[in-house]
Each structure stands twice: as C-alpha cells, then as structure tokens.
C-alpha cells in the first residue's frame, strides 16, 4: 500500500499542475471576450499560444481518470468515509484545491498509518 500512497501523491501533483496550466491556457484563449485589448484581440499571438497548448486538457483528463482509480483504492484501503473520497475527486477539478487536499490526505495517512507513509 506504500506504493499506492506514493502513486496518489504523484498523480495529485501532476493533475494539479496540468489543471493550473489548462486554466491559464483557457484564460489566454478566451480572455479576449472579457477584455478588449490589443494583445488579446482575436487571432493574436497570445490566443494562438493558448490554442497550441490545448493538448493539456486531453492529458489532464486521462491522468485524472487514473487519479480517480488510485484515490478510490486508497480510500478503500484506509477505510475512509465516502465524503473523503468525494473531496479527493472534486480536488482534481478545482484549480489549486488538489494541493491542499493532497497535503491533508498525506497528513492523515501519516497519522493513521505511519508504516505506509514511510515515516
């Protein structure tokens, strides 16, 4: 189960970073609707830059699916309530939240199962 915990932590980090990159990408791509400035004009270099990074959403989606499976297995092995699992899932969809949730999960695993966390 130590490998499961380590895998969860790595996946949380990757999902969180990809989600933040994707959100910045979306702001650059669709921000011209909100601000009528020259550098955000439709077809600008900034918008093209964002369009070139649209693959981030695809990668985030696939890795998020793996993250869901690993989070489910971890919550089942630890016997946590369903609400904890739901929080872990929502964290992968809200920018920045996953970093806080991952730290809380790691803290809880270290407290409840010190042998699994490697401490």
Secondary structure, 3 states (H helix, E strand, C coil): CHHHHHHHHHHHHHHHHHHHHHHHHHHHHHHHHCCCCHHHCCCCHHHHHHHHCCHHHHHHHHHHHHHHHHHHHHHHHHCCCHHHHHHHHHHCCCCCHHHHHHHHHHHHHHHHCHHHHCC
